[in-house]
Amino acid sequence: MADGHRFFDASQPQTLQGAVMLCYITAAFGLIYLLLGAGLEGLAPVLLGVGGYGVANEKRWGYWLATVLAILNVVIILSFVADGASLGFVLNLLFAGVLVALLLHPQSRHYERIWFK
């Protein structure tokens, strides 16, 4: 775009590219979940979209926001699984764990330390 803002950066490592895509997908499903009547626990997944946008634009705040919210999302899903939720929450937990792993991967951390502002 003209002002340099982007929703996806193909020049980033694959770990960050995957993390940005998972942030957006999680935010989309979180928005649906929130519109269907979820409480405050539905807010963290929606805000992951903001973190993903920050990561795509190489903003340090975006990386840390996405990382904190991804970990919070895992904790929220774990609380549902512990309460005896269905098998669908286990699949959600798997994708949430993959997102945390992508964000905390050494390649992502190295790129963030060098290039993010």
DSSP file (Angstrom, degrees, kcal/mol; ACC not computed):
  #  RESIDUE AA STRUCTURE BP1 BP2  ACC     N-H-->O    O-->H-N    N-H-->O    O-->H-N    TCO  KAPPA ALPHA  PHI   PSI    X-CA   Y-CA   Z-CA
    1    1 A M    >         0   0    0      0, 0.0     3,-1.1     0, 0.0     5,-0.0   0.000 360.0 360.0 360.0 169.5    0.0    0.0    0.0
    2    2 A A  T 3   +     0   0    0      1,-0.2     0, 0.0     2,-0.1     0, 0.0   0.849 360.0  46.8 -66.6 -36.7    1.0    3.6   -0.4
    3    3 A D  T 3  S-     0   0    0      2,-0.1    -1,-0.2     1,-0.0     3,-0.1   0.371 115.1-108.4 -91.8   6.6    1.8    4.3    3.3
    4    4 A G  S <  S+     0   0    0     -3,-1.1     2,-0.3     1,-0.3    -2,-0.1   0.476  73.8 134.9  86.0   2.3    3.8    1.1    3.8
    5    5 A H        +     0   0    0      2,-0.0     2,-0.3     0, 0.0    -1,-0.3  -0.670  28.6 175.9 -85.7 139.8    1.2   -0.8    5.9
    6    6 A R        -     0   0    0     -2,-0.3     3,-0.1    47,-0.2    50,-0.1  -0.960  36.8-145.7-141.6 158.2    0.6   -4.4    5.0
    7    7 A F  S    S+     0   0    0     -2,-0.3     2,-0.3     1,-0.3    49,-0.1   0.588  91.6  23.7 -97.0 -14.5   -1.4   -7.3    6.3
    8    8 A F        -     0   0    0     48,-0.1     2,-0.6    47,-0.1    -1,-0.3  -0.979  62.8-156.5-152.5 137.7    1.2   -9.9    5.3
    9    9 A D    >   -     0   0    0     -2,-0.3     3,-1.3    -3,-0.1    11,-0.1  -0.930   3.1-171.3-121.2 106.7    5.0   -9.7    4.7
   10   10 A A  T 3  S+     0   0    0     -2,-0.6    -1,-0.1     1,-0.3     7,-0.1   0.606  82.4  67.9 -72.6 -11.1    6.4  -12.4    2.5
   11   11 A S  T 3  S+     0   0    0      2,-0.0    -1,-0.3     6,-0.0     3,-0.1   0.572  82.3  93.4 -85.5  -7.8   10.0  -11.4    3.3
   12   12 A Q  S <  S-     0   0    0     -3,-1.3    96,-0.1     1,-0.1     5,-0.0  -0.379  92.7 -83.1 -77.6 161.8    9.7  -12.5    6.9
   13   13 A P     >  -     0   0    0      0, 0.0     4,-2.2     0, 0.0     3,-0.4  -0.217  41.6-109.3 -60.3 157.6   10.7  -16.0    8.0
   14   14 A Q  H  > S+     0   0    0      1,-0.2     4,-2.6     2,-0.2     5,-0.2   0.819 117.3  60.5 -60.3 -31.3    8.2  -18.8    7.5
   15   15 A T  H  > S+     0   0    0      1,-0.2     4,-1.9     2,-0.2    -1,-0.2   0.923 109.1  41.6 -64.1 -42.4    7.7  -19.1   11.2
   16   16 A L  H  > S+     0   0    0     -3,-0.4     4,-2.6     2,-0.2    -2,-0.2   0.862 112.4  54.8 -73.2 -34.7    6.4  -15.5   11.4
   17   17 A Q  H  X S+     0   0    0     -4,-2.2     4,-2.2     2,-0.2    -2,-0.2   0.938 111.1  45.3 -61.4 -45.5    4.4  -15.8    8.2
   18   18 A G  H  X S+     0   0    0     -4,-2.6     4,-2.5     1,-0.2    -2,-0.2   0.884 112.0  52.4 -63.9 -38.6    2.6  -18.8    9.7
   19   19 A A  H  X S+     0   0    0     -4,-1.9     4,-2.4    -5,-0.2    -2,-0.2   0.907 108.5  50.0 -64.9 -41.5    2.1  -17.0   13.0
   20   20 A V  H  X S+     0   0    0     -4,-2.6     4,-2.2     2,-0.2    -2,-0.2   0.925 111.9  48.0 -63.3 -44.0    0.6  -14.0   11.2
   21   21 A M  H  X S+     0   0    0     -4,-2.2     4,-2.5     1,-0.2    -2,-0.2   0.920 112.7  48.1 -63.4 -42.7   -1.8  -16.2    9.3
   22   22 A L  H  X S+     0   0    0     -4,-2.5     4,-2.7     2,-0.2     5,-0.2   0.857 108.7  55.1 -66.5 -33.9   -2.8  -18.1   12.4
   23   23 A C  H  X S+     0   0    0     -4,-2.4     4,-2.3     2,-0.2    -1,-0.2   0.939 111.1  44.4 -61.3 -46.0   -3.3  -14.8   14.3
   24   24 A Y  H  X S+     0   0    0     -4,-2.2     4,-2.3     2,-0.2    -2,-0.2   0.910 114.6  48.1 -66.2 -42.1   -5.8  -13.7   11.6
   25   25 A I  H  X S+     0   0    0     -4,-2.5     4,-2.3     2,-0.2     5,-0.2   0.924 113.0  48.2 -64.6 -43.7   -7.6  -17.0   11.4
   26   26 A T  H  X S+     0   0    0     -4,-2.7     4,-2.5     1,-0.2    -1,-0.2   0.891 111.2  51.5 -62.9 -39.5   -7.9  -17.1   15.2
   27   27 A A  H  X S+     0   0    0     -4,-2.3     4,-2.2    -5,-0.2    -1,-0.2   0.897 108.9  50.7 -64.9 -39.7   -9.2  -13.5   15.2
   28   28 A A  H  X S+     0   0    0     -4,-2.3     4,-1.9     2,-0.2    -2,-0.2   0.941 114.8  41.8 -64.5 -47.1  -11.8  -14.4   12.6
   29   29 A F  H  X S+     0   0    0     -4,-2.3     4,-2.5     1,-0.2    -1,-0.2   0.863 113.2  54.7 -68.2 -34.1  -13.1  -17.4   14.5
   30   30 A G  H  X S+     0   0    0     -4,-2.5     4,-2.6    -5,-0.2    -1,-0.2   0.874 106.0  52.1 -64.8 -36.7  -12.8  -15.4   17.8
   31   31 A L  H  X S+     0   0    0     -4,-2.2     4,-2.5     2,-0.2    -2,-0.2   0.912 110.3  47.7 -65.8 -42.2  -15.0  -12.7   16.3
   32   32 A I  H  X S+     0   0    0     -4,-1.9     4,-1.5     2,-0.2    -2,-0.2   0.934 112.8  49.1 -61.4 -45.2  -17.6  -15.2   15.3
   33   33 A Y  H  <>S+     0   0    0     -4,-2.5     5,-1.5     1,-0.2    -2,-0.2   0.890 111.8  49.2 -60.6 -41.2  -17.4  -16.7   18.8
   34   34 A L  H ><5S+     0   0    0     -4,-2.6     3,-1.4     8,-0.2    -1,-0.2   0.893 109.4  51.4 -66.8 -40.1  -17.8  -13.3   20.3
   35   35 A L  H 3<5S+     0   0    0     -4,-2.5    -1,-0.2     1,-0.3    -2,-0.2   0.760 103.1  60.6 -68.9 -24.0  -20.8  -12.4   18.2
   36   36 A L  T 3<5S-     0   0    0     -4,-1.5    -1,-0.3    -5,-0.2    -2,-0.2   0.392 133.0 -83.8 -85.1   4.2  -22.5  -15.7   19.2
   37   37 A G  T < 5S+     0   0    0     -3,-1.4    -3,-0.2     1,-0.2    -2,-0.2   0.657  70.7 158.4 109.8  17.9  -22.4  -14.5   22.8
   38   38 A A      < -     0   0    0     -5,-1.5    -1,-0.2    -8,-0.1    -8,-0.0  -0.336  33.8-130.4 -68.6 156.0  -19.0  -15.3   24.3
   39   39 A G    >   -     0   0    0      1,-0.0     3,-1.7    -2,-0.0     4,-0.1   0.185  54.2 -54.7 -83.8-151.6  -17.9  -13.4   27.4
   40   40 A L  G >> S+     0   0    0      1,-0.3     3,-1.8     2,-0.2     4,-0.6   0.713 126.2  75.5 -65.7 -20.1  -14.6  -11.7   27.9
   41   41 A E  G 34 S+     0   0    0      1,-0.3    -1,-0.3     2,-0.2     3,-0.2   0.702  89.6  59.8 -65.7 -16.2  -12.8  -14.9   27.1
   42   42 A G  G <> S+     0   0    0     -3,-1.7     4,-0.9     1,-0.2    -1,-0.3   0.511  89.6  72.7 -86.0  -5.1  -13.6  -14.3   23.4
   43   43 A L  H <> S+     0   0    0     -3,-1.8     4,-2.3     2,-0.2     5,-0.2   0.870  86.3  60.4 -78.8 -37.5  -11.8  -11.0   23.4
   44   44 A A  H  X S+     0   0    0     -4,-0.6     4,-0.9     1,-0.2    -1,-0.2   0.921 104.8  48.2 -59.7 -46.6   -8.2  -12.3   23.5
   45   45 A P  H  4 S+     0   0    0      0, 0.0     4,-0.5     0, 0.0     3,-0.4   0.881 111.1  51.7 -62.7 -34.7   -8.5  -14.3   20.2
   46   46 A V  H >< S+     0   0    0     -4,-0.9     3,-1.4     1,-0.2     4,-0.4   0.912 106.6  52.9 -66.9 -41.1  -10.0  -11.2   18.5
   47   47 A L  H >X S+     0   0    0     -4,-2.3     4,-1.8     1,-0.3     3,-0.6   0.671  90.2  78.1 -69.9 -15.4   -7.2   -9.0   19.6
   48   48 A L  H 3X S+     0   0    0     -4,-0.9     4,-2.8    -3,-0.4    -1,-0.3   0.809  85.4  63.0 -61.4 -27.7   -4.7  -11.5   18.1
   49   49 A G  H <> S+     0   0    0     -3,-1.4     4,-1.9    -4,-0.5    -1,-0.2   0.880 101.8  49.4 -62.7 -37.5   -5.6   -9.9   14.8
   50   50 A V  H <> S+     0   0    0     -3,-0.6     4,-2.1    -4,-0.4    -2,-0.2   0.914 111.6  48.8 -66.4 -43.4   -4.1   -6.6   16.0
   51   51 A G  H  X S+     0   0    0     -4,-1.8     4,-2.4     1,-0.2    15,-0.3   0.905 109.8  51.8 -62.6 -41.6   -1.0   -8.4   17.1
   52   52 A G  H  X S+     0   0    0     -4,-2.8     4,-2.4     1,-0.2    -1,-0.2   0.880 108.3  51.5 -62.2 -38.5   -0.7  -10.2   13.8
   53   53 A Y  H  X S+     0   0    0     -4,-1.9     4,-1.3     2,-0.2   -47,-0.2   0.901 109.7  50.0 -64.4 -40.9   -1.0   -6.9   12.0
   54   54 A G  H  <>S+     0   0    0     -4,-2.1     5,-2.8     2,-0.2     8,-0.3   0.898 110.9  49.1 -64.0 -40.5    1.8   -5.5   14.2
   55   55 A V  H ><5S+     0   0    0     -4,-2.4     3,-1.9     7,-0.3    -2,-0.2   0.918 107.9  53.9 -64.7 -43.1    4.0   -8.5   13.4
   56   56 A A  H 3<5S+     0   0    0     -4,-2.4    -1,-0.2     1,-0.3    -2,-0.2   0.797 111.4  46.4 -61.7 -28.2    3.3   -8.1    9.6
   57   57 A N  T 3<5S-     0   0    0     -4,-1.3    -1,-0.3    -5,-0.1    -2,-0.2   0.193 117.4-114.3 -99.8  15.5    4.5   -4.5    9.9
   58   58 A E  T < 5 +     0   0    0     -3,-1.9    59,-2.2     1,-0.2     2,-0.5   0.880  60.1 156.4  55.2  46.3    7.6   -5.5   11.9
   59   59 A K     >< -     0   0    0     -5,-2.8     4,-1.7    57,-0.2     3,-0.3  -0.889  42.1-145.7-102.4 130.0    6.4   -3.7   15.1
   60   60 A R  H  > S+     0   0    0     -2,-0.5     4,-2.3     1,-0.2     5,-0.2   0.882 101.0  55.9 -61.8 -39.0    7.9   -4.9   18.4
   61   61 A W  H  > S+     0   0    0      1,-0.2     4,-2.5     2,-0.2    -1,-0.2   0.866 105.5  53.3 -62.3 -34.5    4.6   -4.1   20.2
   62   62 A G  H  > S+     0   0    0     -3,-0.3     4,-2.6    -8,-0.3    -7,-0.3   0.898 107.8  49.6 -66.7 -40.4    2.8   -6.4   17.7
   63   63 A Y  H  X S+     0   0    0     -4,-1.7     4,-2.3    -9,-0.2    -2,-0.2   0.943 115.4  42.3 -63.4 -47.1    5.1   -9.3   18.4
   64   64 A W  H  X S+     0   0    0     -4,-2.3     4,-2.6     2,-0.2     5,-0.2   0.872 114.0  51.5 -71.2 -35.4    4.8   -9.0   22.1
   65   65 A L  H  X S+     0   0    0     -4,-2.5     4,-2.6    -5,-0.2     5,-0.2   0.937 112.5  46.5 -63.1 -45.8    1.0   -8.4   22.0
   66   66 A A  H  X S+     0   0    0     -4,-2.6     4,-2.2   -15,-0.3    -2,-0.2   0.900 113.7  49.1 -63.3 -40.3    0.6  -11.5   19.8
   67   67 A T  H  X S+     0   0    0     -4,-2.3     4,-2.1    -5,-0.2    -2,-0.2   0.943 113.8  44.2 -65.6 -48.1    2.8  -13.6   22.0
   68   68 A V  H  X S+     0   0    0     -4,-2.6     4,-2.5     1,-0.2    -2,-0.2   0.919 116.5  46.5 -63.9 -43.8    1.1  -12.6   25.2
   69   69 A L  H  X S+     0   0    0     -4,-2.6     4,-2.4    -5,-0.2    -1,-0.2   0.849 109.9  53.8 -69.4 -33.1   -2.4  -13.0   23.7
   70   70 A A  H  X S+     0   0    0     -4,-2.2     4,-1.8    -5,-0.2    -1,-0.2   0.914 111.5  45.3 -66.2 -41.5   -1.5  -16.4   22.2
   71   71 A I  H  X S+     0   0    0     -4,-2.1     4,-2.1     2,-0.2    -2,-0.2   0.915 113.2  50.4 -66.2 -42.2   -0.3  -17.7   25.6
   72   72 A L  H  X S+     0   0    0     -4,-2.5     4,-2.5     1,-0.2    -2,-0.2   0.884 107.6  54.3 -61.7 -38.4   -3.5  -16.2   27.2
   73   73 A N  H  X S+     0   0    0     -4,-2.4     4,-2.5     2,-0.2    -1,-0.2   0.891 106.6  51.1 -63.0 -40.0   -5.5  -18.0   24.5
   74   74 A V  H  X S+     0   0    0     -4,-1.8     4,-2.7     2,-0.2    -1,-0.2   0.920 110.5  49.3 -62.2 -43.4   -3.9  -21.3   25.4
   75   75 A V  H  X S+     0   0    0     -4,-2.1     4,-1.9     2,-0.2    -2,-0.2   0.909 111.1  49.4 -63.1 -42.2   -4.7  -20.7   29.1
   76   76 A I  H  X S+     0   0    0     -4,-2.5     4,-1.5     2,-0.2    -2,-0.2   0.930 113.0  46.3 -62.9 -45.8   -8.3  -19.9   28.3
   77   77 A I  H  X S+     0   0    0     -4,-2.5     4,-2.5     1,-0.2    -2,-0.2   0.897 109.7  54.9 -65.4 -39.2   -8.7  -23.0   26.1
   78   78 A L  H  X S+     0   0    0     -4,-2.7     4,-2.6     1,-0.2    -1,-0.2   0.867 104.5  54.5 -60.6 -35.8   -7.1  -25.2   28.8
   79   79 A S  H  X S+     0   0    0     -4,-1.9     4,-1.1     2,-0.2    -1,-0.2   0.879 109.3  47.5 -66.6 -35.7   -9.6  -23.9   31.3
   80   80 A F  H  <>S+     0   0    0     -4,-1.5     5,-1.5     2,-0.2    -2,-0.2   0.909 112.6  48.5 -68.8 -41.7  -12.4  -25.0   29.0
   81   81 A V  H ><5S+     0   0    0     -4,-2.5     3,-1.6     1,-0.2    -2,-0.2   0.895 109.1  53.3 -65.0 -39.6  -10.8  -28.4   28.4
   82   82 A A  H 3<5S+     0   0    0     -4,-2.6    -1,-0.2     1,-0.3    -2,-0.2   0.802 102.7  59.0 -65.5 -28.3  -10.3  -28.8   32.2
   83   83 A D  T 3<5S-     0   0    0     -4,-1.1    -1,-0.3    -5,-0.2    -2,-0.2   0.395 128.1 -97.5 -81.4   4.6  -14.1  -28.1   32.7
   84   84 A G  T < 5 +     0   0    0     -3,-1.6    -3,-0.2     1,-0.1    -2,-0.2   0.821  62.9 170.3  87.6  32.7  -14.9  -31.1   30.5
   85   85 A A      < -     0   0    0     -5,-1.5    -1,-0.1     1,-0.1     5,-0.0  -0.160  38.2 -82.9 -71.3 172.1  -15.4  -29.4   27.2
   86   86 A S    >>  -     0   0    0      1,-0.1     3,-1.2     3,-0.0     4,-0.6  -0.029  42.6 -95.0 -72.3 175.6  -15.8  -31.4   23.9
   87   87 A L  H >> S+     0   0    0      1,-0.3     4,-1.4     2,-0.2     3,-0.6   0.733 116.8  73.7 -64.4 -24.0  -13.1  -32.7   21.7
   88   88 A G  H 3> S+     0   0    0      1,-0.3     4,-1.9     2,-0.2    -1,-0.3   0.833  91.2  56.0 -60.3 -32.8  -13.4  -29.6   19.5
   89   89 A F  H <> S+     0   0    0     -3,-1.2     4,-2.3     1,-0.2    -1,-0.3   0.804 100.6  58.3 -70.7 -27.6  -11.6  -27.6   22.2
   90   90 A V  H <X S+     0   0    0     -3,-0.6     4,-1.9    -4,-0.6    -1,-0.2   0.898 106.3  48.5 -66.8 -39.3   -8.7  -30.0   22.1
   91   91 A L  H  X S+     0   0    0     -4,-1.4     4,-2.0     2,-0.2    -2,-0.2   0.901 110.6  51.1 -65.8 -40.6   -8.3  -29.2   18.4
   92   92 A N  H  X S+     0   0    0     -4,-1.9     4,-2.4     1,-0.2    -2,-0.2   0.900 108.2  53.0 -60.1 -40.5   -8.4  -25.5   19.3
   93   93 A L  H  X S+     0   0    0     -4,-2.3     4,-2.4     1,-0.2    -2,-0.2   0.883 106.0  53.9 -62.9 -38.7   -5.8  -26.1   21.9
   94   94 A L  H  X S+     0   0    0     -4,-1.9     4,-2.0     2,-0.2    -2,-0.2   0.940 111.4  43.6 -61.1 -48.5   -3.6  -27.7   19.3
   95   95 A F  H  X S+     0   0    0     -4,-2.0     4,-2.0     1,-0.2    -2,-0.2   0.874 113.1  52.1 -67.3 -36.8   -3.8  -24.7   16.9
   96   96 A A  H  X S+     0   0    0     -4,-2.4     4,-2.0     2,-0.2    -1,-0.2   0.894 109.9  49.6 -65.3 -39.0   -3.2  -22.3   19.8
   97   97 A G  H  X S+     0   0    0     -4,-2.4     4,-2.5     2,-0.2    -2,-0.2   0.881 108.3  52.8 -66.4 -38.2   -0.2  -24.2   20.9
   98   98 A V  H  X S+     0   0    0     -4,-2.0     4,-2.5     2,-0.2    -2,-0.2   0.901 107.6  52.5 -63.1 -40.6    1.2  -24.1   17.3
   99   99 A L  H  X S+     0   0    0     -4,-2.0     4,-2.2     2,-0.2    -2,-0.2   0.928 110.2  47.1 -61.8 -45.4    0.8  -20.4   17.3
  100  100 A V  H  X S+     0   0    0     -4,-2.0     4,-2.3     1,-0.2    -1,-0.2   0.923 112.4  50.8 -61.2 -43.6    2.7  -20.0   20.5
  101  101 A A  H  X S+     0   0    0     -4,-2.5     4,-0.6     1,-0.2    -2,-0.2   0.892 110.1  49.5 -62.7 -40.0    5.4  -22.3   19.2
  102  102 A L  H  < S+     0   0    0     -4,-2.5     3,-0.5     1,-0.2     6,-0.2   0.906 113.2  46.1 -65.8 -40.9    5.7  -20.3   16.0
  103  103 A L  H  < S+     0   0    0     -4,-2.2    -2,-0.2     1,-0.2    -1,-0.2   0.861 117.9  41.9 -70.4 -34.8    6.0  -17.0   17.8
  104  104 A L  H  < S+     0   0    0     -4,-2.3    -1,-0.2    -5,-0.2    -2,-0.2   0.390  84.3 124.5 -94.7   3.6    8.6  -18.3   20.3
  105  105 A H  S  X S-     0   0    0     -4,-0.6     4,-2.5    -3,-0.5     3,-0.4  -0.345  72.7-119.3 -60.5 142.5   10.6  -20.2   17.7
  106  106 A P  H  > S+     0   0    0      0, 0.0     4,-2.6     0, 0.0     5,-0.2   0.843 113.9  55.0 -55.5 -35.2   14.3  -19.2   17.8
  107  107 A Q  H  > S+     0   0    0      2,-0.2     4,-2.1     1,-0.2     5,-0.2   0.905 110.3  45.4 -65.8 -40.3   14.1  -18.0   14.1
  108  108 A S  H  > S+     0   0    0     -3,-0.4     4,-2.6    -6,-0.2    -1,-0.2   0.926 114.1  48.7 -66.5 -45.1   11.1  -15.7   15.0
  109  109 A R  H  X S+     0   0    0     -4,-2.5     4,-2.4     2,-0.2    -2,-0.2   0.901 111.6  49.7 -62.0 -42.1   12.8  -14.4   18.1
  110  110 A H  H  X S+     0   0    0     -4,-2.6     4,-1.8    -5,-0.2    -1,-0.2   0.928 112.6  46.5 -63.7 -46.0   16.1  -13.7   16.2
  111  111 A Y  H  X>S+     0   0    0     -4,-2.1     4,-2.9     1,-0.2     5,-0.6   0.906 112.1  51.6 -63.1 -41.7   14.3  -11.9   13.4
  112  112 A E  H  X5S+     0   0    0     -4,-2.6     4,-1.3     1,-0.2    -2,-0.2   0.914 108.9  50.4 -62.3 -43.6   12.2   -9.9   15.9
  113  113 A R  H  <5S+     0   0    0     -4,-2.4    -1,-0.2    -5,-0.2    -2,-0.2   0.871 119.6  36.1 -63.5 -36.5   15.4   -8.8   17.8
  114  114 A I  H  <5S+     0   0    0     -4,-1.8    -2,-0.2    -5,-0.2    -1,-0.2   0.921 129.7  22.2 -84.3 -45.7   17.2   -7.6   14.6
  115  115 A W  H  <5S+     0   0    0     -4,-2.9    -3,-0.2    -5,-0.2    -2,-0.1   0.704  92.4  96.5-104.9 -22.6   14.5   -6.1   12.4
  116  116 A F     <<       0   0    0     -4,-1.3   -57,-0.2    -5,-0.6   -58,-0.1  -0.445 360.0 360.0 -77.4 145.9   11.5   -5.1   14.5
  117  117 A K              0   0    0    -59,-2.2   -58,-0.2    -2,-0.1    -1,-0.1   0.367 360.0 360.0-106.1 360.0   11.2   -1.5   15.6
